[in-house]
Amino acid sequence: MSLNKTPRGDRVHIALFGKRNAGKSSIINAITNQDIALVSAVKGTTTDPVYKAMEILPIGPVVIIDTAGLDDVGELGELRKQKTYEVLNKTDLAILTIDAEVGVTDFEKSILATIKEKKIPVVGVLNKIDIEQLSDSSIQQMEKALGIRLIPVSALKKQGIDTLKNAMIKLLPDDEDKFKLVGDIIQPGDFIVLVVPIDKAAPKGRLILPQQQVIRDVLESDAICIVTKEYELRETLENIGRKPKLVITDSQVFSKVSADTPHDMMLTSFSILFARYKGDLMELIKGAKKLDDLQDGDKILISEGCTHHRQSDDIGTVKIPRWIRQYSGKNIQFEFSSGMKYPQNMDDYALVVHCGGCMLNRREMQHRIKLAAGKAIPIVNYGVLIAYVQGIIKRAVQPFPLASMLLEED
C-alpha cells in the first residue's frame, strides 16, 4: 500500500441495509456513478456483504458495503442476515433502503432500532419512485412510522442522488482533528525517530501499515521523521546532533530499544499509538493488569483483525503465548481468531489479547473492546501487553498523561 492511498481502516464505512430487491446495489451504482454492485431482478443477488474501497466526490475515501436482504429466507438466509447485522459493528453511516412499491415493513423497523441502539447515523432512502408514484402524504406516513426522514430516489434514473449525497455528507463523522496517531503530541520541526525492524510478515519491499501511517502523520504535522532499524538506533541517536522529541518502536523489539534509548527521551510503540487512536488506551492498560492474576487453566483469546501468512516465530501465535506463560508462570490455554471472526460468546475467556487493529476501522475496534469490557472480561492489545510483561509500560505511556496517572495509582 502506498503512502498516498488511504488505508481501509481509516476510510468511512458506509453500509446499505434493506429487504431483498429494494435496490441497495442499484443505489451503490448510482452514488458511485459506476457499475460496482451486481444488479438483478432476482431476489437475493447479494449474499455475503460486499466491500468496495473507493473515492466518492465530494465525500472522499470510503468503504461502501452492500449487504444481503433482511428478509432472506431459509437456513442459509438466516446466516446471511446474521452477517448483515454484524456489518453494523463497523458501520460509520447506515443507508436504510425502502422499496417504494412495498413500503415500510417490520424488517426496516427492526434494523432501524438496532442502528439507533448502536448510535449510528442513518439516512433513509425511498427507492423506485420512478415505478411507484407516491403522494407527499404517503411519504410522510412512512416517515412517521420509522421516525426518520426519507429521501425519494430513483437509482435506475439517478433521480434524487445528489440530495442523498448531501444528506450523507451532513451525517458523516468528522473525527479528522480529534483522532490522530501522533500529530497531537508533536510540534512542527520536532525530530521523531522511528525504529522499524524489517518484518518478514510484511509484503516484500514494503513497510507494514502502522509504520506507514505514523510516517504520514509525522510528515503532515511538519515534523521530521528519521527511520532506522533496531541495531542502528544507538548510532542514529548519537549522530543526529539533536535530542528527538519521541522514539517510536515496533513492539517486538521494545526491550532492546528501551535499553538503547536514553531515559530523558520519550519512548512508545506503534501498537500503543494505535491503542489510543482506534481503541481505548485506559481500558487496555487495565486489561494488562490481569496478567498478574492469571491462574492455571485460564483460557486467553488472541485475536487479530487481519489474516496474514504466519512465520515460524509469529507474534500472535508463538511469541505472545510464550511471553504470557513466562510472565505468569501458569499453564495457560490459548485460542485464536483472525480477520472478520470475533467470538460473540466470550464468557470462557480470562483475558482477550488483540492486535493493534490497523486493518479495522475505529468503530469496529471500539465494538470489540466494548464487547469484552461489557462482560467484565479484561482486554489488552499487543503493544500494551509487551510493554507490561517487559517492565517498561510506565515509560511507554509517558507521552500520555492520563495513562501515566492510571499506572501511578498502583
C-alpha positions as MATLAB code, in Angstrom:
seq = 'MSLNKTPRGDRVHIALFGKRNAGKSSIINAITNQDIALVSAVKGTTTDPVYKAMEILPIGPVVIIDTAGLDDVGELGELRKQKTYEVLNKTDLAILTIDAEVGVTDFEKSILATIKEKKIPVVGVLNKIDIEQLSDSSIQQMEKALGIRLIPVSALKKQGIDTLKNAMIKLLPDDEDKFKLVGDIIQPGDFIVLVVPIDKAAPKGRLILPQQQVIRDVLESDAICIVTKEYELRETLENIGRKPKLVITDSQVFSKVSADTPHDMMLTSFSILFARYKGDLMELIKGAKKLDDLQDGDKILISEGCTHHRQSDDIGTVKIPRWIRQYSGKNIQFEFSSGMKYPQNMDDYALVVHCGGCMLNRREMQHRIKLAAGKAIPIVNYGVLIAYVQGIIKRAVQPFPLASMLLEED';
ca = [
       0.000    0.000    0.000;
       1.423    3.398   -0.985;
       1.613    6.366    1.368;
      -0.882    8.333   -0.729;
      -3.579    5.673   -0.574;
      -5.979    5.865    2.360;
      -5.936    2.571    4.310;
      -9.262    0.753    4.511;
      -9.236    1.020    8.298;
      -9.147    4.831    8.024;
     -11.950    5.101    5.472;
     -15.522    5.976    6.411;
     -17.587    2.770    6.232;
     -20.989    3.320    4.590;
     -23.339    0.321    4.631;
     -26.686   -0.190    2.903;
     -29.450   -2.162    4.606;
     -32.902   -3.200    3.413;
     -35.029   -6.015    2.078;
     -34.115   -8.128   -0.913;
     -34.671   -6.341   -4.202;
     -35.116   -2.949   -2.518;
     -32.406   -1.631   -4.817;
     -29.414   -1.408   -2.479;
     -26.958   -2.456   -5.187;
     -28.526   -0.055   -7.680;
     -28.174    2.814   -5.200;
     -24.483    1.987   -4.758;
     -24.014    2.151   -8.519;
     -25.895    5.454   -8.676;
     -23.945    7.030   -5.785;
     -20.582    5.978   -7.208;
     -21.605    6.508  -10.831;
     -20.070    3.102  -11.588;
     -21.349   -0.426  -12.117;
     -19.740   -1.724   -8.930;
     -22.516   -3.871   -7.458;
     -24.200   -6.736   -9.294;
     -27.825   -5.824  -10.040;
     -30.550   -8.347  -10.851;
     -34.329   -8.607  -10.658;
     -33.814  -11.923   -8.861;
     -34.218  -11.586   -5.103;
     -31.136  -12.293   -3.013;
     -28.473  -11.483   -5.624;
     -26.245  -10.093   -2.876;
     -25.414  -12.902   -0.459;
     -22.363  -12.108    1.674;
     -21.509   -8.467    2.460;
     -19.544   -6.907   -0.397;
     -16.864   -4.305    0.446;
     -15.554   -1.760   -2.026;
     -12.928    0.844   -1.109;
     -13.223    3.908   -3.324;
     -13.461    7.695   -3.586;
     -16.866    9.372   -3.762;
     -16.832   13.054   -4.632;
     -17.223   15.223   -2.663;
     -17.250   12.787    0.280;
     -13.717   11.411   -0.122;
     -12.267    7.948    0.641;
     -14.901    5.475    1.800;
     -15.703    1.786    2.027;
     -19.137    1.003    0.585;
     -20.733   -2.158    1.991;
     -23.589   -3.903    0.190;
     -25.464   -6.364    2.406;
     -27.842   -9.273    1.959;
     -31.586   -8.628    2.245;
     -33.099   -8.546    5.721;
     -35.981  -10.729    4.536;
     -33.752  -13.557    3.283;
     -35.260  -16.969    3.962;
     -34.195  -20.479    4.895;
     -31.281  -21.727    6.963;
     -28.745  -20.134    4.615;
     -30.774  -16.938    4.593;
     -30.547  -16.717    8.378;
     -26.763  -16.956    8.181;
     -26.738  -14.186    5.573;
     -28.924  -11.986    7.780;
     -26.582  -12.596   10.710;
     -23.657  -11.369    8.608;
     -25.701   -8.324    7.625;
     -26.248   -7.436   11.274;
     -22.539   -7.984   12.009;
     -21.716   -5.279    9.458;
     -23.275   -2.758   11.850;
     -20.280   -3.165   14.150;
     -18.073   -1.403   11.609;
     -20.630    0.960   10.053;
     -19.983    4.712   10.352;
     -23.051    5.673    8.298;
     -26.071    3.482    7.519;
     -28.329    3.883    4.488;
     -31.721    2.270    5.111;
     -33.245    1.429    1.743;
     -37.015    1.057    1.351;
     -38.791   -0.209   -1.755;
     -41.449    2.351   -2.714;
     -43.548   -0.484   -4.184;
     -43.649   -2.297   -0.826;
     -43.406    0.454    1.763;
     -42.296    0.211    5.391;
     -42.353   -3.247    6.976;
     -41.228   -4.791   10.249;
     -37.860   -5.622    8.657;
     -36.977   -1.939    8.256;
     -38.262   -1.109   11.734;
     -36.167   -3.878   13.280;
     -32.866   -2.915   11.626;
     -33.517    0.773   12.308;
     -33.999    0.037   16.014;
     -30.622   -1.739   16.058;
     -28.964    1.097   14.136;
     -30.267    3.630   16.648;
     -29.275    1.417   19.588;
     -25.704    1.442   18.273;
     -25.919    5.229   17.752;
     -25.038    5.008   14.068;
     -26.038    7.965   11.866;
     -28.668    6.835    9.367;
     -30.104    8.121    6.094;
     -33.496    6.791    4.970;
     -33.933    6.234    1.229;
     -37.205    5.557   -0.586;
     -36.174    3.897   -3.837;
     -38.013    3.177   -7.115;
     -40.081    6.393   -7.199;
     -39.948    6.089  -10.998;
     -42.086    2.955  -10.697;
     -44.326    3.807   -7.756;
     -45.539    7.414   -7.722;
     -46.201    8.341   -4.087;
     -48.003   11.368   -2.723;
     -46.363   13.612   -0.154;
     -48.807   12.380    2.471;
     -47.888    8.741    1.760;
     -44.211    9.529    2.203;
     -44.936   11.441    5.405;
     -46.843    8.442    6.792;
     -43.832    6.203    6.152;
     -41.526    8.753    7.748;
     -43.785    8.860   10.789;
     -43.798    5.053   11.022;
     -39.989    4.988   11.033;
     -39.236    8.223   12.823;
     -36.686    9.384   10.252;
     -36.722   11.469    7.093;
     -36.907    9.565    3.796;
     -35.212   10.780    0.629;
     -37.143    9.762   -2.514;
     -34.804    8.486   -5.234;
     -34.761    6.505   -8.414;
     -31.484    4.633   -8.548;
     -32.320    3.490  -12.064;
     -32.812    7.023  -13.415;
     -30.402    8.648  -10.912;
     -33.098   10.938   -9.569;
     -32.539   12.351   -6.076;
     -28.964   11.042   -5.852;
     -27.428   14.484   -5.259;
     -29.923   15.063   -2.439;
     -28.930   11.695   -0.967;
     -25.221   12.569   -1.171;
     -25.801   15.898    0.565;
     -27.681   14.128    3.378;
     -24.818   11.654    3.728;
     -22.231   14.444    3.933;
     -24.136   16.164    6.744;
     -24.184   12.968    8.832;
     -20.690   11.661    8.155;
     -18.487   11.583   11.267;
     -15.815   14.289   11.296;
     -13.061   12.892   13.518;
     -10.103   14.099   11.458;
      -8.879   16.553   14.081;
      -9.955   14.539   17.118;
      -8.189   11.251   16.482;
      -4.533   11.314   15.460;
      -1.802    8.746   15.810;
       0.908   11.123   16.970;
       0.143   14.527   15.460;
      -1.467   15.892   18.622;
       1.609   15.344   20.812;
       4.328   16.673   18.492;
       5.120   20.111   17.100;
       6.372   21.341   13.701;
      10.130   20.864   13.494;
      10.292   18.086   16.115;
      12.607   15.147   15.414;
      10.789   11.808   15.619;
      12.817    8.607   15.433;
      11.022    5.501   14.194;
      12.567    2.113   14.913;
      11.440   -0.218   12.134;
      12.644   -3.837   12.053;
      12.317   -5.470    8.678;
       9.176   -7.507    9.311;
       9.176  -10.850    7.494;
       5.366  -10.891    7.627;
       5.144   -7.665    5.589;
       4.848   -7.871    1.783;
       8.251   -7.800    0.098;
       9.534   -4.278   -0.428;
       7.009   -2.612    1.907;
       6.676   -1.406    5.450;
       3.747   -2.666    7.492;
       0.693   -0.429    7.650;
       1.128    1.076   11.163;
       4.621    2.256   10.234;
       3.377    3.825    7.010;
       0.565    5.633    8.780;
       2.773    7.031   11.541;
       5.281    8.304    8.966;
       2.445   10.055    7.134;
       1.091   11.573   10.366;
       4.549   12.873   11.353;
       5.037   14.456    7.937;
       1.580   16.017    7.969;
       2.479   17.568   11.343;
       5.508   19.256    9.701;
       7.825   17.295   11.972;
      10.989   15.497   10.870;
      10.880   11.720   10.580;
      14.044    9.623   10.945;
      13.687    5.906   10.275;
      16.230    3.351   11.473;
      16.490   -0.327   12.347;
      16.851   -1.534   15.912;
      20.542   -2.376   15.537;
      21.378    1.107   14.222;
      19.318    3.030   16.809;
      22.177    3.848   19.189;
      24.359    5.137   16.355;
      21.422    7.111   14.954;
      20.761    8.858   18.263;
      24.440    9.712   18.640;
      24.713   11.223   15.172;
      21.557   13.243   14.607;
      23.015   16.051   16.690;
      19.746   16.870   18.388;
      17.567   15.282   21.027;
      14.453   13.743   19.418;
      11.037   14.598   20.815;
       9.951   10.961   20.665;
      11.201    7.489   19.754;
       8.563    5.106   18.365;
       9.383    1.426   18.038;
       7.896   -1.807   16.838;
       6.703   -3.632   19.965;
       8.627   -6.792   19.144;
      11.940   -5.017   19.823;
      10.653   -2.921   22.739;
      13.172   -4.259   25.242;
      16.271   -3.601   23.103;
      15.048   -0.168   22.009;
      14.288    0.811   25.605;
      17.821   -0.195   26.619;
      19.357    1.808   23.767;
      17.213    4.925   24.238;
      18.389    7.349   26.979;
      15.796    7.780   29.719;
      15.474   11.510   29.111;
      13.901   10.680   25.716;
      10.236    9.717   25.469;
       9.570    6.252   24.072;
       6.438    4.467   22.896;
       5.384    1.923   20.248;
       3.309    1.841   17.086;
       0.854   -0.523   18.761;
       0.375    1.753   21.775;
      -0.293    4.642   19.399;
      -2.983    2.504   17.765;
      -4.386    1.601   21.185;
      -5.073    5.285   21.684;
      -6.008    6.101   18.071;
      -8.584    3.385   17.453;
      -9.184    1.789   20.806;
      -9.239    2.804   24.441;
      -5.749    3.051   25.935;
      -7.037    3.306   29.509;
      -9.163    0.148   29.158;
      -6.285   -1.731   27.555;
      -3.912   -0.799   30.370;
      -6.474   -2.086   32.860;
      -6.586   -5.297   30.831;
      -2.819   -5.717   31.067;
      -3.073   -5.837   34.863;
      -4.981   -9.129   34.537;
      -1.639  -10.746   33.705;
      -0.796  -10.545   37.420;
      -3.868  -12.592   38.379;
      -3.834  -15.435   35.850;
      -4.414  -18.955   37.147;
      -3.584  -22.426   35.859;
      -6.115  -23.471   33.245;
      -7.217  -19.927   32.334;
      -8.172  -19.505   28.696;
      -6.949  -16.498   26.687;
      -8.241  -15.380   23.286;
      -5.643  -13.899   20.941;
      -7.409  -12.027   18.150;
      -6.115  -10.303   15.032;
      -8.064   -8.008   12.731;
      -6.431   -9.315    9.564;
      -5.180  -12.572    8.110;
      -1.559  -12.959    7.032;
       0.983  -15.638    6.284;
       2.369  -16.714    9.653;
       6.110  -17.032   10.145;
       7.783  -19.673   12.327;
       8.079  -17.192   15.217;
       4.747  -15.454   14.617;
       3.942  -12.764   17.184;
       0.295  -13.724   17.743;
       0.502  -17.490   17.865;
       4.047  -18.009   19.186;
       5.694  -15.002   20.836;
       2.811  -13.612   22.869;
       1.744  -17.008   24.286;
       5.401  -17.594   25.228;
       5.724  -14.198   26.928;
       2.465  -14.679   28.837;
       3.486  -18.119   30.102;
       6.916  -16.822   31.112;
       5.477  -13.796   32.906;
       2.653  -15.588   34.713;
       4.357  -18.916   35.335;
       0.954  -20.516   34.775;
      -0.360  -23.225   32.479;
      -2.497  -21.087   30.145;
      -4.725  -22.254   27.293;
      -4.842  -20.148   24.124;
      -7.430  -19.805   21.385;
      -7.039  -17.701   18.249;
      -9.232  -15.713   15.878;
      -8.373  -13.564   12.867;
      -9.974  -11.367   10.253;
     -13.745  -10.953   10.485;
     -14.096  -13.754   13.028;
     -14.522  -12.386   16.539;
     -16.379  -14.520   19.109;
     -19.650  -13.085   20.396;
     -19.693  -15.528   23.306;
     -16.636  -14.658   25.375;
     -17.649  -15.935   28.788;
     -14.944  -18.624   28.889;
     -12.013  -16.246   28.489;
      -9.991  -14.799   31.352;
      -8.370  -12.269   29.006;
      -8.557  -11.072   25.399;
      -5.322  -10.034   23.679;
      -5.940   -8.089   20.463;
      -3.627   -6.822   17.746;
      -3.235   -3.089   17.146;
      -6.222   -3.116   14.783;
      -4.592   -1.251   11.903;
      -6.860   -3.042    9.396;
     -10.043   -2.344   11.379;
     -11.860    0.954   11.422;
     -12.260    2.717   14.753;
     -15.913    1.742   15.219;
     -15.179   -1.973   14.850;
     -12.186   -1.829   17.193;
     -14.323    0.032   19.719;
     -17.016   -2.628   19.354;
     -14.548   -5.410   20.099;
     -13.260   -3.642   23.188;
     -16.759   -2.849   24.453;
     -17.936   -6.420   23.845;
     -15.228   -7.717   26.175;
     -15.477   -4.906   28.716;
     -19.268   -5.248   28.800;
     -18.826   -8.816   30.027;
     -16.173   -7.725   32.553;
     -13.506   -9.575   30.544;
     -10.164   -7.712   30.514;
      -8.787   -6.844   27.083;
      -5.323   -5.652   26.106;
      -3.553   -5.102   22.799;
      -0.180   -6.419   21.684;
       1.867   -3.291   22.348;
       0.468   -2.627   25.819;
       0.924   -6.288   26.788;
       4.518   -6.454   25.545;
       5.478   -3.263   27.375;
       3.806   -4.604   30.532;
       5.485   -8.022   30.607;
       8.865   -6.439   29.815;
       8.522   -3.993   32.688;
       8.577   -0.824   30.586;
       4.877    0.066   30.485;
       5.276    3.249   32.573;
       7.936    4.531   30.218;
       5.946    3.505   27.144;
       2.870    5.563   28.118;
       4.793    8.577   29.441;
       3.708   10.685   26.424;
       0.087   10.240   27.540;
      -0.503   11.817   30.983;
      -3.855   10.177   31.796;
      -2.450    6.719   31.098;
       0.597    7.504   33.219;
      -1.652    8.594   36.084;
      -3.555    5.293   35.873;
      -0.316    3.353   36.337;
       0.880    5.636   39.129;
      -2.235    4.666   41.123;
      -0.785    1.169   41.644;
];
